[in-house]
């Protein structure tokens, strides 16, 4: 850490810009290689059969895309503009995030910046830089294919849990409810931490959350066509078939052992790890509930399971409170853009994942003002789940009404 601090802030920002362009090149690599239909675009992919061999300067961030313009006849005119621009923006974004979080203390309430140590600020910056990178990959794949691969969100969620355990200061900062000192956002915020969550009961709750997440990820078939009695045996059989259970089971036992070890050894990191687990469950569970309700009422898939795993990842990094705010902010942005899209193209399908990522990014960068404005509402405590339940019920009625309006007035031929 002293080695970093010996570098002047301006030089640090310059180095981070260069590092950000390198990070951007790997983000581009993920966008094209982790997609459902991988594409041989970019220096890190196997060249197209009709492309000339790669040269060393093709691998340079930003500048490499200028030389790869020679492949425009294979990938489309100006295909290189998006990845080139993304790498520039990644450099500016990484340097800007460092300036905002570390040099300016932009996430900490005004007047409390000095209460956060330099290592704490850097740990926070590292966690958020990783989250933003993962969300960028997910965003562009969702734009391109209307899918979000588990190869992004599942490792991303695991990274969120890992960083929460080893870097207890990496979650978002909030003022302590009693003395105003800056602490990290936990499950019980804005109230103080509950000691029973440090007990074996808290550990069992955390292990239960992680187990449910692994089961949800497992490839399986769920149907009530033959009744509840046969549904469960069919579910288990579908998971065992073709050995598809092996990866989820391995992930399950490795995770259970790691969480138990963290609870035993990393006591300072247990509250943040537990809070990340709750954020995982809350974010994913909220989107999953909406997905199920909307699917039943509308008679078609409203959101993909990738949106569920994406919100689990966001919740693991930013906590359940931010996950809730993200979920309610995203539809506003998506609705405005979808209306414009429908007016221009008559296409009603949108990728919801990018708007979840956009909302999470806005809340992250503006956290100082977000918590100052919304923190009081989280004092409702256990009334919040009740309000969410009421909102889901009202949503089902709204969607049912919209389906009737849609079928009779706007899109009669699309109705089923």
C-alpha positions in Angstrom: 0.0 0.0 0.0 2.9 2.4 0.8 4.2 1.7 -2.7 1.0 2.9 -4.2 0.8 6.0 -2.0 4.3 7.0 -3.0 3.0 7.6 -6.5 1.4 11.0 -7.0 -2.4 11.1 -7.6 -2.1 12.3 -11.2 0.3 9.5 -12.0 -2.0 7.0 -10.3 -4.9 8.1 -12.4 -2.7 7.9 -15.6 -1.7 4.4 -14.7 -5.2 3.4 -14.0 -6.4 4.8 -17.3 -3.9 2.5 -19.1 -4.8 -0.4 -16.8 -8.5 0.4 -17.6 -7.9 0.0 -21.3 -6.3 -3.4 -20.7 -9.3 -4.3 -18.5 -11.6 -3.1 -21.3 -9.8 -5.4 -23.8 -10.7 -8.3 -21.5 -14.2 -7.1 -21.2 -14.5 -7.2 -24.9 -13.0 -10.6 -24.9 -15.7 -11.7 -22.5 -18.5 -10.1 -24.5 -17.6 -12.1 -27.6 -16.3 -15.3 -26.1 -18.8 -15.9 -23.3 -21.9 -15.2 -25.4 -24.3 -18.0 -26.2 -23.0 -17.8 -29.8 -19.3 -16.9 -29.5 -17.9 -14.7 -32.3 -14.4 -14.6 -33.7 -14.1 -10.8 -33.2 -11.1 -9.2 -31.7 -7.4 -10.1 -31.2 -8.0 -12.6 -28.5 -10.2 -14.8 -30.6 -9.2 -17.3 -33.3 -9.0 -15.3 -36.5 -11.7 -15.8 -39.1 -10.7 -18.3 -41.8 -10.5 -15.5 -44.4 -8.7 -13.0 -42.0 -5.0 -12.3 -42.2 -2.8 -13.6 -39.3 -2.7 -11.6 -36.1 0.2 -9.2 -35.5 1.6 -8.1 -32.2 0.1 -4.6 -32.3 -3.4 -6.1 -32.9 -3.3 -7.0 -29.2 -2.8 -3.4 -28.0 -5.8 -1.9 -26.3 -7.6 0.8 -28.3 -4.9 1.0 -31.0 -5.3 -2.7 -31.9 -8.8 -2.0 -33.1 -7.6 0.6 -35.5 -5.4 -2.0 -37.2 -8.2 -4.6 -37.1 -10.3 -2.3 -39.3 -8.9 -4.5 -42.1 -11.5 -7.1 -41.1 -14.5 -4.9 -41.7 -15.4 -6.9 -44.8 -15.8 -9.9 -42.5 -17.6 -8.5 -39.5 -19.4 -5.4 -40.8 -18.6 -1.8 -41.5 -17.3 0.0 -38.5 -17.7 -3.1 -36.3 -14.6 -2.0 -34.5 -16.1 1.2 -33.2 -18.0 -0.3 -30.2 -15.1 -2.4 -28.8 -12.6 0.4 -29.3 -14.9 3.0 -27.6 -15.6 0.6 -24.8 -11.9 0.2 -24.1 -11.4 4.0 -24.0 -14.5 4.3 -21.7 -13.1 1.5 -19.5 -9.9 3.5 -19.0 -11.7 6.7 -18.2 -14.2 4.8 -16.0 -11.5 3.0 -13.9 -9.6 6.2 -13.4 -12.8 8.2 -12.7 -14.0 5.6 -10.2 -10.7 5.7 -8.3 -10.8 9.5 -8.2 -14.4 9.5 -7.0 -14.1 6.7 -4.4 -10.5 6.9 -3.1 -9.2 10.4 -3.8 -12.5 12.3 -3.2 -14.2 9.9 -0.8 -17.3 10.3 -2.9 -19.3 7.5 -1.4 -18.8 8.6 2.2 -21.2 11.2 3.7 -19.8 14.7 3.6 -17.4 15.4 6.5 -16.7 11.7 7.2 -14.1 11.0 4.5 -11.2 10.9 7.0 -12.9 8.2 9.0 -12.2 5.7 6.3 -8.7 4.4 6.1 -6.8 4.3 2.8 -6.8 0.4 2.7 -10.6 0.5 3.3 -11.1 2.9 0.4 -8.9 0.8 -1.9 -10.8 -2.4 -1.0 -14.1 -0.7 -1.7 -12.7 0.5 -5.1 -11.5 -2.9 -6.0 -14.8 -4.6 -5.3 -16.8 -2.0 -7.2 -14.4 -2.0 -10.2 -14.9 -5.8 -10.5 -18.7 -5.5 -10.2 -18.9 -2.8 -12.9 -16.7 -4.9 -15.2 -18.9 -7.9 -14.8 -22.0 -5.9 -15.4 -20.5 -4.4 -18.5 -19.9 -7.8 -20.0 -23.5 -8.9 -19.0 -25.0 -5.7 -20.5 -23.5 -6.0 -23.9 -24.2 -9.8 -24.2 -27.8 -9.1 -23.2 -28.1 -6.3 -25.8 -26.7 -8.6 -28.5 -28.5 -11.9 -27.7 -31.2 -11.2 -25.0 -29.3 -13.7 -22.7 -27.1 -13.4 -19.7 -24.7 -16.3 -19.3 -24.2 -18.0 -16.0 -20.5 -18.0 -16.8 -20.6 -14.3 -15.9 -23.0 -14.1 -13.0 -22.2 -17.3 -11.1 -18.4 -16.6 -10.8 -19.3 -12.9 -10.2 -21.5 -13.9 -7.3 -18.8 -16.1 -5.8 -16.3 -13.2 -6.1 -18.8 -10.9 -4.3 -19.0 -13.4 -1.5 -15.2 -13.9 -1.4 -14.5 -10.1 -1.3 -17.1 -9.6 1.4 -15.4 -12.1 3.6 -11.8 -11.0 3.2 -12.4 -7.3 2.7 -15.0 -6.4 5.4 -14.8 -2.7 4.4 -15.6 -3.3 0.7 -19.4 -2.9 1.0 -21.0 0.5 0.7 -20.4 2.9 3.6 -23.3 4.2 5.8 -23.4 6.2 9.1 -23.9 4.2 12.3 -27.4 4.7 13.6 -26.3 5.6 17.1 -23.0 7.6 16.9 -22.9 8.6 13.2 -19.5 6.9 12.6 -19.0 5.4 9.2 -19.6 1.6 9.0 -20.4 -0.8 6.2 -23.8 -1.6 4.9 -25.0 -4.8 6.6 -28.2 -6.8 6.6 -29.6 -5.1 9.7 -28.7 -1.5 8.5 -30.0 1.1 9.5 -30.2 -0.7 12.8 -27.2 -2.2 14.6 -25.9 -5.7 14.0 -27.7 -8.4 15.8 -25.4 -10.7 17.8 -27.4 -13.9 17.3 -26.4 -13.7 13.6 -22.8 -14.5 14.8 -24.1 -17.7 16.5 -24.4 -21.1 14.9 -28.0 -20.2 14.0 -26.7 -17.4 11.8 -24.3 -19.8 10.2 -27.1 -22.3 9.5 -29.1 -19.5 7.9 -26.2 -18.4 5.7 -25.6 -22.1 4.7 -29.3 -22.5 3.9 -29.3 -19.4 1.6 -26.2 -20.7 -0.2 -27.7 -24.2 -0.6 -30.9 -22.7 -2.1 -28.8 -20.7 -4.6 -26.9 -23.8 -5.7 -30.2 -25.8 -6.1 -31.7 -22.9 -8.2 -28.6 -22.9 -10.5 -28.8 -26.7 -11.1 -30.1 -27.7 -14.6 -33.5 -29.3 -13.9 -37.0 -29.8 -15.1 -40.0 -28.8 -12.9 -43.5 -29.6 -14.0 -46.8 -30.1 -12.2 -48.4 -31.9 -15.2 -48.5 -35.2 -13.2 -49.2 -33.6 -9.8 -47.1 -32.6 -6.8 -46.4 -36.2 -5.8 -44.5 -37.0 -9.0 -43.1 -33.5 -9.5 -40.3 -34.0 -6.9 -39.0 -37.4 -8.2 -39.0 -36.0 -11.8 -37.1 -32.9 -10.5 -34.4 -35.1 -8.9 -34.2 -37.4 -12.0 -33.8 -34.4 -14.3 -30.9 -33.2 -12.2 -29.2 -36.6 -12.1 -29.7 -37.2 -15.8 -26.5 -36.9 -17.9 -24.5 -36.0 -14.8 -25.7 -32.4 -14.8 -25.7 -32.4 -11.0 -22.0 -32.7 -10.6 -21.0 -29.0 -11.0 -23.7 -27.7 -8.8 -23.0 -30.3 -6.1 -19.3 -29.6 -6.2 -20.1 -25.9 -6.0 -22.4 -26.6 -3.1 -20.0 -28.5 -0.9 -17.0 -26.3 -1.6 -19.1 -23.2 -0.8 -20.6 -24.7 2.4 -17.1 -25.6 3.6 -15.7 -22.1 2.8 -18.6 -20.3 4.5 -18.2 -22.4 7.6 -14.5 -21.7 7.6 -15.1 -18.0 7.2 -17.6 -18.0 10.1 -15.0 -19.8 12.3 -11.9 -18.0 11.4 -12.8 -14.6 9.8 -15.1 -13.2 12.5 -14.6 -9.6 11.3 -15.7 -10.6 7.9 -18.6 -12.8 8.9 -21.2 -9.9 9.1 -20.3 -8.7 5.6 -20.3 -12.2 4.2 -23.7 -13.0 5.8 -25.0 -9.7 4.4 -23.7 -10.6 0.9 -25.6 -13.9 1.2 -28.8 -12.1 2.2 -28.3 -9.7 -0.7 -27.8 -12.6 -3.0 -31.1 -14.2 -1.9 -33.1 -11.0 -1.8 -32.0 -9.7 -5.2 -32.4 -13.0 -7.0 -35.6 -13.9 -5.1 -37.3 -10.6 -5.9 -36.7 -10.9 -9.6 -37.6 -14.6 -9.6 -40.9 -13.8 -7.9 -41.7 -11.2 -10.6 -40.6 -13.6 -13.3 -43.0 -16.3 -12.1 -45.9 -14.0 -11.5 -45.5 -12.2 -14.8 -45.1 -15.5 -16.7 -48.4 -16.9 -15.2 -50.4 -13.7 -15.8 -49.1 -12.8 -19.2 -48.8 -16.4 -20.4 -45.2 -15.9 -21.6 -41.8 -15.5 -20.2 -41.4 -11.9 -19.0 -37.7 -12.1 -17.8 -35.1 -14.7 -18.3 -33.3 -16.6 -15.5 -30.2 -14.6 -16.4 -31.9 -11.6 -14.8 -32.3 -13.6 -11.6 -28.7 -14.6 -11.4 -27.6 -11.0 -12.4 -29.6 -9.5 -9.5 -28.1 -12.2 -7.2 -24.7 -11.0 -8.2 -25.6 -7.3 -7.7 -27.1 -8.1 -4.3 -24.0 -10.0 -3.2 -21.8 -7.0 -3.9 -24.1 -4.2 -2.9 -26.5 -5.6 -0.3 -30.2 -6.3 -0.2 -31.0 -2.6 0.3 -29.3 -1.6 -2.9 -30.8 -4.6 -4.6 -34.3 -3.4 -3.7 -33.6 0.2 -5.0 -32.1 -1.2 -8.1 -35.1 -3.3 -8.9 -37.5 -0.4 -8.5 -35.3 2.1 -10.4 -34.7 -0.2 -13.4 -38.3 -0.5 -14.8 -38.5 3.3 -15.1 -35.5 3.5 -17.4 -36.6 0.4 -19.2 -40.1 1.7 -19.7 -39.0 5.0 -21.2 -36.6 3.3 -23.6 -39.1 0.5 -24.6 -41.8 3.1 -25.4 -39.3 4.8 -27.7 -38.3 1.5 -29.2 -41.9 0.5 -29.9 -42.7 3.8 -31.5 -39.7 3.5 -33.8 -39.6 -0.2 -34.6 -42.8 -1.7 -33.2 -40.6 -4.2 -31.3 -41.9 -4.7 -27.8 -39.1 -7.0 -26.6 -36.3 -5.5 -24.5 -33.3 -6.8 -22.6 -34.0 -6.0 -19.0 -30.5 -6.9 -17.7 -28.8 -3.7 -19.0 -31.3 -1.6 -17.1 -30.6 -3.5 -13.9 -26.9 -2.8 -14.4 -27.5 0.8 -15.3 -29.6 1.3 -12.1 -27.1 -0.4 -9.9 -24.3 1.7 -11.4 -26.2 4.9 -10.8 -27.0 3.9 -7.2 -23.3 2.9 -6.6 -21.8 6.2 -7.9 -24.4 8.3 -6.2 -24.5 6.3 -3.0 -23.8 9.3 -0.7 -27.0 11.0 -1.8 -29.0 7.8 -2.4 -28.6 6.7 1.3 -29.2 10.2 2.6 -32.5 10.2 0.8 -33.7 6.6 1.1 -32.1 5.4 4.3 -35.0 6.4 6.5 -37.4 4.2 4.7 -35.4 1.1 5.6 -36.2 1.8 9.3 -39.6 0.2 8.5 -37.8 -3.1 9.1 -40.1 -6.1 8.8 -42.8 -4.0 7.2 -40.6 -4.0 4.0 -41.3 -7.6 3.1 -45.0 -7.0 3.7 -44.9 -4.0 1.4 -43.1 -6.0 -1.3 -45.7 -8.8 -1.0 -48.5 -6.3 -1.5 -46.6 -4.8 -4.4 -46.3 -8.2 -6.1 -50.1 -8.8 -5.7 -50.9 -5.4 -7.1 -48.5 -6.1 -10.0 -50.3 -9.3 -10.9 -53.6 -7.3 -11.2 -51.9 -4.6 -13.2 -50.4 -7.1 -15.6 -53.7 -8.9 -15.9 -55.4 -5.7 -16.8 -52.6 -4.8 -19.3 -53.0 -8.2 -21.0 -56.7 -7.5 -21.6 -56.0 -4.0 -22.9 -53.2 -5.4 -25.1 -55.4 -8.2 -26.5 -58.5 -6.0 -27.3 -57.0 -2.7 -28.4 -53.4 -2.8 -29.5 -52.1 -6.2 -30.4 -55.1 -8.5 -31.0 -53.2 -10.9 -33.3 -50.5 -11.4 -30.7 -52.8 -12.4 -27.9 -53.1 -16.0 -27.0 
